[in-house]
Amino acid sequence: MAHHNTLFHQMLNFIPRHQFHTLEKAHGTGRKSRSFSRWNQFVHLTFMQLTGRVSLRDGIRSMNSRVKNLYHIGANPVPRSTFSDANNMRPASFYEALFGKVYQRCRRIAPKHKFKFKNKLYSLDASVIDLSLEAFPWASFRRTKSAVKIHTLLDHSGYLPAFVSITDGKTHETKVAHSLRLPKGSIVVEDRAYTDYSWFANLHENGIFYVTRQKSNAVYQVVERRNVNRKQGLKSDQTIRLTGTKGGQCPHHLRRVGYRDPENGRHYVFLTNNFKLAAKTIADIYKERWQIEIFFRWIKQNLKIKSFIGNSRNAVMTQLYVALIAYLLLFLFKCLGKITASLQNILRIIQINLFRRCSLEELFEPPPDKLNKPYDDRQLLLSFF
């Protein structure tokens, strides 16, 4: 029988250890840990994400029950207080950088987006995670609660988070949008919360296309009208010039596309600086933005990002970035193993087989035919006697 490492060991091998140590040196605190290494911390945090541990105590006890398995993945048992101190003190910027490295590896093997054009396609949005004001006073959001906001740029090639910024709940979306650096020729899709004409002008000057919805109070002048195919749900395709008080911040002409969704009958108006794609494609691009909502819902339902094992800002950011790294590791597990099951099903199976020694094919292959054969009546009769 061929030797196999545990599934957890195989997943951790997706992160080259030399790359991990290089980032550790760049984001260190200047003090070398004597017993509880950064790798050990990462192993514990990833284990808690993949197995859905409900608390810090639960996670530590579960890991301590696997002492023999910990040795083979370069980890060892740790006291709860030591683990808590590491989450509070060790800079979360390390895990932010590690997340970027893992994404780069995922990006190379990710399937292309479903559209025919070759431009990179991204969706930009933010999701709020509510917190207790008493336990997390540094993230004050409303009078009675705190919150953190996960700003995410979703790459539609594989539906991967390409960029993540974690801020307090009060930080506006456009503030993070201005810090983005997108490749030239790419298309970014966002909703009306990101309407900022100066940002639109900056994207246009850098050769980046955008697709968004027009606000109802926008003031504009129609420069040109084009015929549309109304059988496709299109209502208008115009070239406009913004004439409102803030219109001067966006001096270039915009394309205004009206569309009525045949599924729900709602009317949408989109703004873009892309005049080459078909009007129906512009509408389909914005409809594809729903994938980022699906992504937020998936990580909230399947990963541990709504309850936290530490109350400090650093501990919260560390846990969130490790959760996103776990998402990317599941993606690598799926793609490199050529598994057809969904990420959710893969996670469910891995949760109960994390320390099993087997290959991916053995874990996800269908059961042998002989297990599906009906019982022989003569065997049942013999068992009875």
Secondary structure as the mmCIF struct_conf table of DSSP 4:
data_model
#
loop_
_struct_conf.conf_type_id
_struct_conf.id
_struct_conf.beg_label_comp_id
_struct_conf.beg_label_asym_id
_struct_conf.beg_label_seq_id
_struct_conf.end_label_comp_id
_struct_conf.end_label_asym_id
_struct_conf.end_label_seq_id
STRN STRN1 THR A 6 THR A 6
HELX_RH_AL_P HELX_RH_AL_P1 LEU A 7 LEU A 12
TURN_TY1_P TURN_TY1_P1 ASN A 13 PHE A 14
BEND BEND1 ILE A 15 ILE A 15
HELX_RH_AL_P HELX_RH_AL_P2 ARG A 17 ALA A 26
TURN_TY1_P TURN_TY1_P2 HIS A 27 HIS A 27
BEND BEND2 GLY A 30 ARG A 31
BEND BEND3 ARG A 34 PHE A 36
HELX_RH_AL_P HELX_RH_AL_P3 ARG A 38 THR A 51
TURN_TY1_P TURN_TY1_P3 GLY A 52 GLY A 52
BEND BEND4 VAL A 54 SER A 55
HELX_RH_AL_P HELX_RH_AL_P4 LEU A 56 ASN A 64
TURN_TY1_P TURN_TY1_P4 SER A 65 ARG A 66
HELX_RH_AL_P HELX_RH_AL_P5 VAL A 67 HIS A 72
TURN_TY1_P TURN_TY1_P5 ILE A 73 GLY A 74
HELX_RH_AL_P HELX_RH_AL_P6 ARG A 80 MET A 89
BEND BEND5 ARG A 90 ARG A 90
TURN_TY1_P TURN_TY1_P6 ALA A 92 ALA A 92
HELX_RH_AL_P HELX_RH_AL_P7 SER A 93 ILE A 109
HELX_LH_PP_P HELX_LH_PP_P1 ALA A 110 HIS A 113
BEND BEND6 LYS A 114 PHE A 117
BEND BEND7 ASN A 119 ASN A 119
STRN STRN2 LEU A 121 LEU A 131
TURN_TY1_P TURN_TY1_P7 LEU A 133 ALA A 135
HELX_RH_3T_P HELX_RH_3T_P1 PRO A 137 ALA A 139
STRN STRN3 SER A 140 SER A 140
BEND BEND8 ARG A 142 THR A 144
STRN STRN4 SER A 146 ASP A 155
TURN_TY1_P TURN_TY1_P8 HIS A 156 TYR A 159
STRN STRN5 LEU A 160 ASP A 168
TURN_TY1_P TURN_TY1_P9 GLY A 169 LYS A 170
BEND BEND9 THR A 171 THR A 171
HELX_RH_AL_P HELX_RH_AL_P8 GLU A 173 ALA A 177
TURN_TY1_P TURN_TY1_P10 HIS A 178 SER A 179
HELX_LH_PP_P HELX_LH_PP_P2 LEU A 182 PRO A 183
TURN_TY1_P TURN_TY1_P11 LYS A 184 GLY A 185
STRN STRN6 ILE A 187 GLU A 190
HELX_RH_3T_P HELX_RH_3T_P2 ARG A 192 TYR A 194
HELX_RH_AL_P HELX_RH_AL_P9 TYR A 197 GLU A 205
TURN_TY1_P TURN_TY1_P12 ASN A 206 GLY A 207
STRN STRN7 PHE A 209 ARG A 213
HELX_LH_PP_P HELX_LH_PP_P3 GLN A 214 LYS A 215
TURN_TY1_P TURN_TY1_P13 SER A 216 ASN A 217
STRN STRN8 TYR A 220 ARG A 225
HELX_RH_3T_P HELX_RH_3T_P3 ARG A 230 GLN A 232
TURN_TY1_P TURN_TY1_P14 GLY A 233 GLY A 233
STRN STRN9 LEU A 234 LEU A 242
BEND BEND10 GLY A 244 GLY A 244
TURN_TY1_P TURN_TY1_P15 THR A 245 LYS A 246
HELX_RH_3T_P HELX_RH_3T_P4 GLY A 247 GLN A 249
BEND BEND11 HIS A 252 HIS A 252
STRN STRN10 LEU A 254 ARG A 260
TURN_TY1_P TURN_TY1_P16 PRO A 262 ASN A 264
STRN STRN11 HIS A 267 THR A 272
BEND BEND12 ASN A 273 ASN A 273
BEND BEND13 LYS A 276 LEU A 277
HELX_RH_AL_P HELX_RH_AL_P10 ALA A 279 GLU A 288
TURN_TY1_P TURN_TY1_P17 ARG A 289 ARG A 289
HELX_RH_AL_P HELX_RH_AL_P11 TRP A 290 ASN A 302
BEND BEND14 LEU A 303 LYS A 304
BEND BEND15 LYS A 306 SER A 307
BEND BEND16 ILE A 309 ILE A 309
BEND BEND17 SER A 312 SER A 312
HELX_RH_AL_P HELX_RH_AL_P12 ARG A 313 LEU A 336
TURN_TY1_P TURN_TY1_P18 GLY A 337 LYS A 338
BEND BEND18 ALA A 341 ALA A 341
HELX_RH_AL_P HELX_RH_AL_P13 LEU A 343 GLN A 351
TURN_TY1_P TURN_TY1_P19 ILE A 352 PHE A 355
STRN STRN12 ARG A 357 ARG A 357
HELX_RH_AL_P HELX_RH_AL_P14 LEU A 360 PHE A 364
BEND BEND19 GLU A 365 GLU A 365
HELX_LH_PP_P HELX_LH_PP_P4 PRO A 366 PRO A 368
HELX_RH_3T_P HELX_RH_3T_P5 ASP A 369 ASN A 372
BEND BEND20 LYS A 373 LYS A 373
HELX_LH_PP_P HELX_LH_PP_P5 PRO A 374 ASP A 376
HELX_RH_AL_P HELX_RH_AL_P15 ASP A 377 PHE A 384
#
